[in-house]
Amino acid sequence: MEDIRAQMDSVYQHLERSRQILAVLRALEARDRYLLEDNLWRVSFWSCLSLLVMLFVAVTQVYTLKRLFDDTKRVCT
């Protein structure tokens, strides 16, 4: 009878240790998920900002080229 009790206690201790490890792993997963979501927001923000800058530069270049080739003066030959 004592042998069965010792084995049951051993199984119980192993189960408790497994629960503790799973709790730690859940906490680490939650921390990692928070970091990933925060990084995703940062990457999205800077991507949108750089897209807006590129669009502004493109519009400015088109405007500058149009003005460069716009012949408002008549040249008499």
N, C-alpha and C positions, 0 to 999 in steps of 0.2 A: 504494500500500500504506500509506503514511503517513497518507493521508486517512482510510482505513478505521480505522486504529489510533486516530487522534484522535477520530473519531466514537464508537468503542467506549469510549474513556476518558471522553468526555463523558456517554455514557449511564450508565456505571458511577458517575460522580460524582453524576448526578441520582438514581440509585437509592439511593446511600448517603445523600444528603440527605433523600430520602423516608423511609428507614428511621429516621433521626434524628428527623424530625418526628413520625412515628408513635409512636416511643418516648416522646416528650414528651407527646403526646396521651393515650397509655395511662396515663402517670403522673398526668396531670391528671384523667382519668376515675376512676382509683382513689381519688384524694384526694376528689373530689366525691362519689363513692359512699359513702365513709366518713363524710363530713359529713352526707349525707342520712340514713344509717342512724342516726347519733347524734342528729340532730334528731328523727327519727321516734320514737326511744325517749323523748326528753324530752317531746314532744307527747303521746305515749300515757300517760306517767306523770302529767303534770299534768291530763290529761283524766280519768283514773281518779280522781285525788285530788279534783277538783272534783265529779265525780259522787257520790263518797262524801259529800262535804260537803252537797250538795243533798239527798241521801237522808236524812241526819241531820237537816237543817233541816225537811224535810217531816214526818218522824216526830215531831219535837219540836212542830211546829205542830199536828198532828192531836191529839197528847196534850194540849196546852194548850187547844185548843178543846173537847175532850171534858170536861176538868176544869171549864172555864168554864160549860158548860151542864149539867153533872152536878148535879142537885139532891139533895143528901144531907140537907138540912134540910127538915122538914115545916113548912109555914106554916099555922097555924090561922086560918081566916077565919070 
